Amino acid sequence: MGRSRVGLGRRGEELAAQELWRRGYEIVSRNWRCPAGEVDIVARRGSVWTFVEVRTRRGEGFGTPEESVTGEKQARMRIVAEQYLAEHNLLEADAELLLVAVEMDRAGHLRRVEVLALE
């Protein structure tokens, strides 16, 4: 992965974490990994545990962040979330999956940060 792409992803994750915090979420973990995959952000608001995929796009050449999260990706997110909850003895906890869509223009200026529920 190119350095500019990694930097873009990190910036997107930081903006996503800031937006979630602004909305009252506590950021519990970032880039949590298990054999089934990775989740960008694990957060909690009240008693609900939230598993967040962050998708950052610059320009419009690769479609929107929303278009990049397939049903297969959502299924993997569910498995990773279940693994996290099991490892942390939270199997009875309420959980949700979110996408934070971050879009920037070609110059790197923020166009939008949007928090969306996944199915």
C-alpha positions as semicolon CSV with decimal commas, in nm:
position;residue;x (nm);y (nm);z (nm)
1;M;0,000;0,000;0,000
2;G;0,141;0,338;-0,097
3;R;0,247;0,588;0,166
4;S;-0,011;0,846;0,056
5;R;-0,288;0,587;0,077
6;V;-0,179;0,482;0,428
7;G;-0,166;0,847;0,534
8;L;-0,512;0,906;0,387
9;G;-0,648;0,606;0,575
10;R;-0,494;0,719;0,904
11;R;-0,631;1,070;0,859
12;G;-0,974;0,926;0,784
13;E;-0,963;0,708;1,096
14;E;-0,863;1,006;1,309
15;L;-1,148;1,218;1,168
16;A;-1,388;0,927;1,224
17;A;-1,277;0,887;1,586
18;Q;-1,321;1,260;1,645
19;E;-1,673;1,252;1,497
20;L;-1,771;0,950;1,705
21;W;-1,634;1,117;2,020
22;R;-1,829;1,432;1,933
23;R;-2,143;1,215;1,917
24;G;-2,083;1,072;2,262
25;Y;-1,896;0,751;2,184
26;E;-1,603;0,635;2,394
27;I;-1,326;0,501;2,170
28;V;-1,221;0,172;2,328
29;S;-0,983;0,028;2,067
30;R;-0,845;0,104;1,723
31;N;-0,737;-0,145;1,458
32;W;-0,838;-0,447;1,669
33;R;-0,736;-0,772;1,499
34;C;-0,824;-1,137;1,532
35;P;-0,787;-1,436;1,298
36;A;-1,121;-1,346;1,133
37;G;-1,014;-0,992;1,040
38;E;-0,987;-0,639;1,172
39;V;-1,218;-0,364;1,287
40;D;-1,102;-0,004;1,252
41;I;-1,264;0,131;1,568
42;V;-1,435;-0,032;1,864
43;A;-1,644;0,220;2,054
44;R;-1,907;0,224;2,322
45;R;-2,196;0,456;2,393
46;G;-2,391;0,366;2,701
47;S;-2,435;-0,011;2,701
48;V;-2,405;-0,051;2,322
49;W;-2,077;-0,171;2,174
50;T;-2,009;-0,032;1,828
51;F;-1,784;-0,178;1,559
52;V;-1,683;0,076;1,299
53;E;-1,547;0,047;0,947
54;V;-1,388;0,368;0,823
55;R;-1,373;0,426;0,449
56;T;-1,189;0,729;0,322
57;R;-1,194;0,850;-0,036
58;R;-1,018;1,137;-0,209
59;G;-1,187;1,245;-0,529
60;E;-1,452;1,041;-0,704
61;G;-1,244;0,795;-0,905
62;F;-1,322;0,493;-0,689
63;G;-1,684;0,562;-0,598
64;T;-1,823;0,661;-0,262
65;P;-1,716;0,512;0,069
66;E;-2,063;0,359;0,104
67;E;-2,031;0,176;-0,228
68;S;-1,709;0,010;-0,112
69;V;-1,866;-0,179;0,180
70;T;-2,003;-0,501;0,033
71;G;-2,232;-0,754;0,193
72;E;-1,928;-0,981;0,228
73;K;-1,741;-0,709;0,419
74;Q;-2,039;-0,659;0,650
75;A;-2,055;-1,034;0,716
76;R;-1,684;-1,034;0,808
77;M;-1,744;-0,735;1,037
78;R;-2,015;-0,931;1,219
79;I;-1,777;-1,223;1,273
80;V;-1,501;-0,995;1,402
81;A;-1,748;-0,817;1,633
82;E;-1,867;-1,152;1,771
83;Q;-1,505;-1,255;1,831
84;Y;-1,433;-0,927;2,014
85;L;-1,741;-0,965;2,232
86;A;-1,651;-1,328;2,311
87;E;-1,290;-1,242;2,402
88;H;-1,407;-0,964;2,632
89;N;-1,689;-1,163;2,799
90;L;-1,953;-0,936;2,646
91;L;-2,165;-1,195;2,464
92;E;-2,485;-1,056;2,616
93;A;-2,404;-0,696;2,520
94;D;-2,594;-0,502;2,257
95;A;-2,384;-0,429;1,951
96;E;-2,408;-0,239;1,625
97;L;-2,206;-0,198;1,306
98;L;-2,135;0,147;1,167
99;L;-1,963;0,289;0,864
100;V;-1,793;0,625;0,890
101;A;-1,766;0,765;0,539
102;V;-1,493;1,025;0,496
103;E;-1,458;1,215;0,171
104;M;-1,192;1,465;0,078
105;D;-1,130;1,662;-0,236
106;R;-0,819;1,608;-0,449
107;A;-0,633;1,876;-0,252
108;G;-0,699;1,689;0,074
109;H;-0,965;1,922;0,213
110;L;-1,244;1,753;0,404
111;R;-1,575;1,739;0,217
112;R;-1,777;1,525;0,462
113;V;-1,770;1,286;0,755
114;E;-2,088;1,083;0,783
115;V;-2,182;0,809;1,031
116;L;-2,410;0,541;0,884
117;A;-2,564;0,227;1,032
118;L;-2,487;-0,099;0,856
119;E;-2,735;-0,385;0,838
